[in-house]
Amino acid sequence: MSFKSAKIDTTAPVKDKEESFKQGRMIADMDEDVEVNLQEAQAKAYNLDSQHSKKSLACKILMRKSLLKWKKCLK
């Protein structure tokens, strides 16, 4: 019976774990970036809607005021 010695590479699993950890961290960072970008986009859309509503209301008020002025002039 003969026993042959085999060299076992013990550093490979450690490197694989490190790479796996790095990839997992990169994915988590990308997910976080996507969430931040989504929140920013939603905030911008909300602000645009909010600004549009305010401008529309301001325009309606101005139109009513000018219409009232015209009605007074016509009387």
KOLDOMAR-853924 format. One record per residue: z, y, x of N, C-alpha, C, O, CB in turn; residue in one letter; chain; residue number from 1. Coordinates in nm, 3 decimals. Glycine has a CB too. Layout:
# KOLDOMAR-853924
+---------+---------+---------+---------+---------+---------+---------+---------+---------+---------+---------+---------+---------+---------+---------+-------+------+------+
:    n_pz :    n_py :    n_px :   ca_pz :   ca_py :   ca_px :    c_pz :    c_py :    c_px :    o_pz :    o_py :    o_px :   cb_pz :   cb_py :   cb_px : kolke : pado : nufi :
+---------+---------+---------+---------+---------+---------+---------+---------+---------+---------+---------+---------+---------+---------+---------+-------+------+------+
:       Z :       Y :       X :       Z :       Y :       X :       Z :       Y :       X :       Z :       Y :       X :       Z :       Y :       X :     A :    A :  NUM :
...
+---------+---------+---------+---------+---------+---------+---------+---------+---------+---------+---------+---------+---------+---------+---------+-------+------+------+
# end
This chain:
# KOLDOMAR-853924
+---------+---------+---------+---------+---------+---------+---------+---------+---------+---------+---------+---------+---------+---------+---------+-------+------+------+
:    n_pz :    n_py :    n_px :   ca_pz :   ca_py :   ca_px :    c_pz :    c_py :    c_px :    o_pz :    o_py :    o_px :   cb_pz :   cb_py :   cb_px : kolke : pado : nufi :
+---------+---------+---------+---------+---------+---------+---------+---------+---------+---------+---------+---------+---------+---------+---------+-------+------+------+
:   0.000 :  -0.115 :   0.084 :   0.000 :   0.000 :   0.000 :   0.000 :   0.124 :   0.090 :   0.080 :   0.135 :   0.183 :   0.121 :  -0.001 :  -0.096 :     M :    A :    1 :
:  -0.091 :   0.214 :   0.061 :  -0.094 :   0.335 :   0.143 :  -0.074 :   0.457 :   0.054 :  -0.126 :   0.465 :  -0.057 :  -0.228 :   0.346 :   0.221 :     S :    A :    2 :
:   0.001 :   0.547 :   0.105 :   0.023 :   0.672 :   0.032 :  -0.054 :   0.782 :   0.101 :  -0.040 :   0.805 :   0.221 :   0.175 :   0.708 :   0.024 :     F :    A :    3 :
:  -0.136 :   0.848 :   0.024 :  -0.211 :   0.960 :   0.080 :  -0.142 :   1.088 :   0.037 :  -0.096 :   1.102 :  -0.077 :  -0.361 :   0.957 :   0.034 :     K :    A :    4 :
:  -0.137 :   1.179 :   0.127 :  -0.075 :   1.306 :   0.090 :  -0.181 :   1.395 :   0.026 :  -0.295 :   1.401 :   0.071 :  -0.010 :   1.376 :   0.214 :     S :    A :    5 :
:  -0.141 :   1.460 :  -0.075 :  -0.232 :   1.551 :  -0.144 :  -0.173 :   1.691 :  -0.136 :  -0.052 :   1.711 :  -0.152 :  -0.257 :   1.507 :  -0.293 :     A :    A :    6 :
:  -0.260 :   1.785 :  -0.112 :  -0.215 :   1.923 :  -0.105 :  -0.226 :   1.983 :  -0.245 :  -0.332 :   1.982 :  -0.307 :  -0.299 :   2.006 :  -0.001 :     K :    A :    7 :
:  -0.116 :   2.033 :  -0.293 :  -0.115 :   2.092 :  -0.426 :  -0.109 :   2.243 :  -0.411 :  -0.024 :   2.298 :  -0.341 :   0.007 :   2.039 :  -0.510 :     I :    A :    8 :
:  -0.201 :   2.308 :  -0.478 :  -0.207 :   2.454 :  -0.473 :  -0.110 :   2.510 :  -0.577 :  -0.141 :   2.511 :  -0.696 :  -0.352 :   2.507 :  -0.497 :     D :    A :    9 :
:   0.004 :   2.554 :  -0.533 :   0.106 :   2.602 :  -0.626 :   0.089 :   2.750 :  -0.659 :   0.154 :   2.801 :  -0.751 :   0.243 :   2.578 :  -0.569 :     T :    A :   10 :
:   0.005 :   2.820 :  -0.585 :  -0.013 :   2.963 :  -0.611 :  -0.111 :   2.988 :  -0.725 :  -0.105 :   3.094 :  -0.788 :  -0.062 :   3.033 :  -0.486 :     T :    A :   11 :
:  -0.199 :   2.895 :  -0.753 :  -0.300 :   2.915 :  -0.858 :  -0.235 :   2.938 :  -0.994 :  -0.273 :   3.033 :  -1.063 :  -0.394 :   2.795 :  -0.865 :     A :    A :   12 :
:  -0.141 :   2.855 :  -1.036 :  -0.080 :   2.880 :  -1.167 :  -0.012 :   3.017 :  -1.176 :  -0.016 :   3.082 :  -1.280 :   0.020 :   2.771 :  -1.200 :     P :    A :   13 :
:   0.050 :   3.061 :  -1.068 :   0.116 :   3.191 :  -1.067 :   0.013 :   3.301 :  -1.084 :   0.033 :   3.394 :  -1.162 :   0.197 :   3.212 :  -0.936 :     V :    A :   14 :
:  -0.098 :   3.291 :  -1.012 :  -0.204 :   3.391 :  -1.024 :  -0.262 :   3.389 :  -1.165 :  -0.289 :   3.495 :  -1.223 :  -0.316 :   3.365 :  -0.920 :     K :    A :   15 :
:  -0.280 :   3.270 :  -1.220 :  -0.331 :   3.261 :  -1.356 :  -0.236 :   3.327 :  -1.455 :  -0.280 :   3.396 :  -1.548 :  -0.354 :   3.113 :  -1.395 :     D :    A :   16 :
:  -0.107 :   3.307 :  -1.435 :  -0.009 :   3.370 :  -1.524 :  -0.012 :   3.521 :  -1.509 :  -0.002 :   3.594 :  -1.608 :   0.132 :   3.318 :  -1.493 :     K :    A :   17 :
:  -0.027 :   3.568 :  -1.385 :  -0.035 :   3.713 :  -1.362 :  -0.159 :   3.771 :  -1.429 :  -0.152 :   3.875 :  -1.494 :  -0.036 :   3.744 :  -1.212 :     E :    A :   18 :
:  -0.272 :   3.702 :  -1.413 :  -0.396 :   3.749 :  -1.476 :  -0.383 :   3.748 :  -1.628 :  -0.427 :   3.840 :  -1.696 :  -0.515 :   3.660 :  -1.433 :     E :    A :   19 :
:  -0.323 :   3.642 :  -1.679 :  -0.303 :   3.631 :  -1.823 :  -0.215 :   3.745 :  -1.873 :  -0.242 :   3.804 :  -1.977 :  -0.241 :   3.495 :  -1.860 :     S :    A :   20 :
:  -0.110 :   3.775 :  -1.798 :  -0.020 :   3.884 :  -1.835 :  -0.094 :   4.017 :  -1.832 :  -0.080 :   4.100 :  -1.923 :   0.102 :   3.889 :  -1.741 :     F :    A :   21 :
:  -0.174 :   4.038 :  -1.726 :  -0.250 :   4.163 :  -1.715 :  -0.348 :   4.177 :  -1.830 :  -0.362 :   4.285 :  -1.888 :  -0.325 :   4.169 :  -1.580 :     K :    A :   22 :
:  -0.417 :   4.068 :  -1.863 :  -0.513 :   4.072 :  -1.973 :  -0.442 :   4.100 :  -2.105 :  -0.490 :   4.178 :  -2.188 :  -0.593 :   3.940 :  -1.982 :     Q :    A :   23 :
:  -0.329 :   4.036 :  -2.125 :  -0.251 :   4.059 :  -2.247 :  -0.206 :   4.203 :  -2.256 :  -0.206 :   4.263 :  -2.364 :  -0.131 :   3.966 :  -2.252 :     G :    A :   24 :
:  -0.167 :   4.259 :  -2.143 :  -0.123 :   4.398 :  -2.140 :  -0.241 :   4.491 :  -2.167 :  -0.226 :   4.590 :  -2.238 :  -0.057 :   4.432 :  -2.005 :     R :    A :   25 :
:  -0.358 :   4.461 :  -2.109 :  -0.476 :   4.544 :  -2.133 :  -0.513 :   4.541 :  -2.280 :  -0.548 :   4.645 :  -2.338 :  -0.595 :   4.496 :  -2.047 :     M :    A :   26 :
:  -0.505 :   4.425 :  -2.342 :  -0.537 :   4.413 :  -2.485 :  -0.438 :   4.494 :  -2.567 :  -0.476 :   4.563 :  -2.661 :  -0.537 :   4.264 :  -2.529 :     I :    A :   27 :
:  -0.311 :   4.487 :  -2.531 :  -0.208 :   4.564 :  -2.603 :  -0.234 :   4.713 :  -2.588 :  -0.221 :   4.790 :  -2.684 :  -0.066 :   4.529 :  -2.552 :     A :    A :   28 :
:  -0.272 :   4.755 :  -2.466 :  -0.302 :   4.897 :  -2.443 :  -0.423 :   4.940 :  -2.524 :  -0.425 :   5.050 :  -2.581 :  -0.327 :   4.923 :  -2.294 :     D :    A :   29 :
:  -0.526 :   4.855 :  -2.530 :  -0.646 :   4.889 :  -2.608 :  -0.612 :   4.898 :  -2.756 :  -0.659 :   4.988 :  -2.825 :  -0.757 :   4.784 :  -2.585 :     M :    A :   30 :
:  -0.530 :   4.805 :  -2.805 :  -0.488 :   4.809 :  -2.945 :  -0.413 :   4.939 :  -2.975 :  -0.432 :   5.001 :  -3.079 :  -0.400 :   4.688 :  -2.979 :     D :    A :   31 :
:  -0.328 :   4.978 :  -2.881 :  -0.250 :   5.101 :  -2.899 :  -0.344 :   5.221 :  -2.901 :  -0.327 :   5.312 :  -2.982 :  -0.145 :   5.116 :  -2.786 :     E :    A :   32 :
:  -0.444 :   5.222 :  -2.812 :  -0.541 :   5.332 :  -2.809 :  -0.619 :   5.339 :  -2.939 :  -0.642 :   5.448 :  -2.992 :  -0.638 :   5.315 :  -2.691 :     D :    A :   33 :
:  -0.658 :   5.224 :  -2.990 :  -0.733 :   5.221 :  -3.116 :  -0.648 :   5.277 :  -3.228 :  -0.697 :   5.353 :  -3.312 :  -0.778 :   5.077 :  -3.149 :     V :    A :   34 :
:  -0.521 :   5.239 :  -3.230 :  -0.431 :   5.288 :  -3.335 :  -0.415 :   5.440 :  -3.326 :  -0.417 :   5.508 :  -3.428 :  -0.293 :   5.220 :  -3.325 :     E :    A :   35 :
:  -0.400 :   5.492 :  -3.204 :  -0.387 :   5.637 :  -3.185 :  -0.515 :   5.707 :  -3.228 :  -0.510 :   5.808 :  -3.298 :  -0.355 :   5.670 :  -3.037 :     V :    A :   36 :
:  -0.631 :   5.653 :  -3.187 :  -0.758 :   5.713 :  -3.225 :  -0.776 :   5.713 :  -3.376 :  -0.826 :   5.810 :  -3.433 :  -0.874 :   5.640 :  -3.158 :     N :    A :   37 :
:  -0.737 :   5.604 :  -3.440 :  -0.748 :   5.595 :  -3.586 :  -0.659 :   5.699 :  -3.652 :  -0.699 :   5.765 :  -3.747 :  -0.712 :   5.453 :  -3.634 :     L :    A :   38 :
:  -0.537 :   5.712 :  -3.602 :  -0.445 :   5.810 :  -3.659 :  -0.500 :   5.951 :  -3.641 :  -0.490 :   6.034 :  -3.732 :  -0.306 :   5.799 :  -3.594 :     Q :    A :   39 :
:  -0.559 :   5.979 :  -3.524 :  -0.617 :   6.112 :  -3.500 :  -0.734 :   6.137 :  -3.593 :  -0.747 :   6.246 :  -3.649 :  -0.662 :   6.126 :  -3.353 :     E :    A :   40 :
:  -0.818 :   6.037 :  -3.611 :  -0.935 :   6.052 :  -3.699 :  -0.890 :   6.076 :  -3.843 :  -0.946 :   6.160 :  -3.913 :  -1.025 :   5.927 :  -3.691 :     A :    A :   41 :
:  -0.790 :   6.001 :  -3.886 :  -0.739 :   6.020 :  -4.022 :  -0.677 :   6.158 :  -4.039 :  -0.693 :   6.221 :  -4.144 :  -0.637 :   5.911 :  -4.057 :     Q :    A :   42 :
:  -0.606 :   6.204 :  -3.937 :  -0.544 :   6.337 :  -3.944 :  -0.652 :   6.444 :  -3.950 :  -0.639 :   6.541 :  -4.026 :  -0.452 :   6.361 :  -3.822 :     A :    A :   43 :
:  -0.758 :   6.428 :  -3.871 :  -0.867 :   6.526 :  -3.873 :  -0.933 :   6.528 :  -4.010 :  -0.962 :   6.635 :  -4.064 :  -0.971 :   6.494 :  -3.764 :     K :    A :   44 :
:  -0.957 :   6.412 :  -4.065 :  -1.020 :   6.404 :  -4.198 :  -0.930 :   6.470 :  -4.302 :  -0.978 :   6.542 :  -4.389 :  -1.050 :   6.257 :  -4.237 :     A :    A :   45 :
:  -0.801 :   6.445 :  -4.293 :  -0.707 :   6.505 :  -4.388 :  -0.707 :   6.657 :  -4.372 :  -0.709 :   6.730 :  -4.471 :  -0.564 :   6.450 :  -4.367 :     Y :    A :   46 :
:  -0.705 :   6.704 :  -4.248 :  -0.706 :   6.848 :  -4.223 :  -0.833 :   6.911 :  -4.275 :  -0.830 :   7.020 :  -4.332 :  -0.690 :   6.878 :  -4.074 :     N :    A :   47 :
:  -0.947 :   6.843 :  -4.256 :  -1.073 :   6.896 :  -4.307 :  -1.069 :   6.906 :  -4.459 :  -1.110 :   7.007 :  -4.516 :  -1.191 :   6.809 :  -4.262 :     L :    A :   48 :
:  -1.020 :   6.801 :  -4.523 :  -1.008 :   6.802 :  -4.669 :  -0.913 :   6.913 :  -4.714 :  -0.941 :   6.986 :  -4.809 :  -0.958 :   6.666 :  -4.721 :     D :    A :   49 :
:  -0.802 :   6.925 :  -4.645 :  -0.703 :   7.026 :  -4.679 :  -0.761 :   7.166 :  -4.662 :  -0.742 :   7.252 :  -4.748 :  -0.577 :   7.009 :  -4.593 :     S :    A :   50 :
:  -0.830 :   7.188 :  -4.551 :  -0.891 :   7.319 :  -4.526 :  -0.998 :   7.348 :  -4.631 :  -1.009 :   7.460 :  -4.679 :  -0.952 :   7.325 :  -4.385 :     Q :    A :   51 :
:  -1.077 :   7.246 :  -4.664 :  -1.183 :   7.264 :  -4.763 :  -1.123 :   7.304 :  -4.898 :  -1.174 :   7.393 :  -4.966 :  -1.267 :   7.136 :  -4.777 :     H :    A :   52 :
:  -1.016 :   7.237 :  -4.936 :  -0.951 :   7.268 :  -5.064 :  -0.901 :   7.412 :  -5.065 :  -0.919 :   7.484 :  -5.163 :  -0.834 :   7.172 :  -5.091 :     S :    A :   53 :
:  -0.838 :   7.452 :  -4.955 :  -0.784 :   7.588 :  -4.947 :  -0.897 :   7.691 :  -4.953 :  -0.886 :   7.793 :  -5.021 :  -0.703 :   7.606 :  -4.818 :     K :    A :   54 :
:  -1.007 :   7.662 :  -4.881 :  -1.120 :   7.755 :  -4.882 :  -1.185 :   7.761 :  -5.020 :  -1.222 :   7.868 :  -5.067 :  -1.224 :   7.714 :  -4.776 :     K :    A :   55 :
:  -1.197 :   7.646 :  -5.083 :  -1.256 :   7.643 :  -5.217 :  -1.171 :   7.723 :  -5.315 :  -1.223 :   7.800 :  -5.396 :  -1.271 :   7.498 :  -5.267 :     S :    A :   56 :
:  -1.041 :   7.705 :  -5.307 :  -0.951 :   7.778 :  -5.394 :  -0.960 :   7.928 :  -5.367 :  -0.963 :   8.008 :  -5.460 :  -0.806 :   7.729 :  -5.376 :     L :    A :   57 :
:  -0.964 :   7.965 :  -5.240 :  -0.976 :   8.107 :  -5.204 :  -1.107 :   8.165 :  -5.257 :  -1.109 :   8.277 :  -5.308 :  -0.968 :   8.125 :  -5.051 :     A :    A :   58 :
:  -1.215 :   8.089 :  -5.246 :  -1.344 :   8.135 :  -5.298 :  -1.339 :   8.152 :  -5.450 :  -1.390 :   8.251 :  -5.503 :  -1.457 :   8.036 :  -5.260 :     C :    A :   59 :
:  -1.278 :   8.058 :  -5.518 :  -1.267 :   8.068 :  -5.664 :  -1.187 :   8.191 :  -5.705 :  -1.223 :   8.261 :  -5.799 :  -1.202 :   7.941 :  -5.722 :     K :    A :   60 :
:  -1.079 :   8.216 :  -5.633 :  -0.996 :   8.334 :  -5.663 :  -1.077 :   8.461 :  -5.642 :  -1.074 :   8.551 :  -5.726 :  -0.869 :   8.336 :  -5.575 :     I :    A :   61 :
:  -1.149 :   8.468 :  -5.531 :  -1.232 :   8.586 :  -5.504 :  -1.341 :   8.603 :  -5.609 :  -1.369 :   8.715 :  -5.653 :  -1.295 :   8.576 :  -5.365 :     L :    A :   62 :
:  -1.402 :   8.493 :  -5.648 :  -1.508 :   8.501 :  -5.750 :  -1.450 :   8.550 :  -5.883 :  -1.512 :   8.632 :  -5.950 :  -1.575 :   8.363 :  -5.769 :     M :    A :   63 :
:  -1.333 :   8.502 :  -5.920 :  -1.270 :   8.546 :  -6.045 :  -1.236 :   8.695 :  -6.039 :  -1.256 :   8.768 :  -6.136 :  -1.143 :   8.463 :  -6.073 :     R :    A :   64 :
:  -1.184 :   8.738 :  -5.924 :  -1.150 :   8.879 :  -5.908 :  -1.274 :   8.966 :  -5.919 :  -1.273 :   9.069 :  -5.987 :  -1.079 :   8.904 :  -5.774 :     K :    A :   65 :
:  -1.381 :   8.924 :  -5.851 :  -1.504 :   9.005 :  -5.856 :  -1.564 :   9.001 :  -5.996 :  -1.620 :   9.101 :  -6.042 :  -1.606 :   8.954 :  -5.752 :     S :    A :   66 :
:  -1.554 :   8.889 :  -6.064 :  -1.604 :   8.878 :  -6.201 :  -1.526 :   8.971 :  -6.293 :  -1.583 :   9.038 :  -6.380 :  -1.596 :   8.732 :  -6.251 :     L :    A :   67 :
:  -1.395 :   8.975 :  -6.275 :  -1.312 :   9.067 :  -6.354 :  -1.350 :   9.212 :  -6.327 :  -1.354 :   9.294 :  -6.420 :  -1.163 :   9.045 :  -6.323 :     L :    A :   68 :
:  -1.379 :   9.244 :  -6.202 :  -1.421 :   9.380 :  -6.168 :  -1.552 :   9.414 :  -6.239 :  -1.568 :   9.524 :  -6.292 :  -1.438 :   9.396 :  -6.016 :     K :    A :   69 :
:  -1.646 :   9.319 :  -6.240 :  -1.775 :   9.342 :  -6.306 :  -1.756 :   9.361 :  -6.457 :  -1.819 :   9.447 :  -6.519 :  -1.871 :   9.224 :  -6.280 :     W :    A :   70 :
:  -1.669 :   9.280 :  -6.513 :  -1.643 :   9.292 :  -6.657 :  -1.583 :   9.428 :  -6.689 :  -1.618 :   9.489 :  -6.791 :  -1.549 :   9.180 :  -6.705 :     K :    A :   71 :
:  -1.493 :   9.477 :  -6.603 :  -1.434 :   9.609 :  -6.624 :  -1.540 :   9.718 :  -6.612 :  -1.539 :   9.815 :  -6.688 :  -1.320 :   9.635 :  -6.523 :     K :    A :   72 :
:  -1.631 :   9.703 :  -6.519 :  -1.737 :   9.802 :  -6.500 :  -1.832 :   9.804 :  -6.620 :  -1.881 :   9.910 :  -6.658 :  -1.817 :   9.772 :  -6.371 :     C :    A :   73 :
:  -1.857 :   9.688 :  -6.677 :  -1.951 :   9.680 :  -6.789 :  -1.890 :   9.736 :  -6.918 :  -1.964 :   9.775 :  -7.008 :  -1.993 :   9.535 :  -6.811 :     L :    A :   74 :
:  -1.759 :   9.741 :  -6.928 :  -1.694 :   9.791 :  -7.050 :  -1.704 :   9.936 :  -7.055 :  -1.656 :   9.998 :  -7.151 :  -1.550 :   9.750 :  -7.058 :     K :    A :   75 :
+---------+---------+---------+---------+---------+---------+---------+---------+---------+---------+---------+---------+---------+---------+---------+-------+------+------+
# end
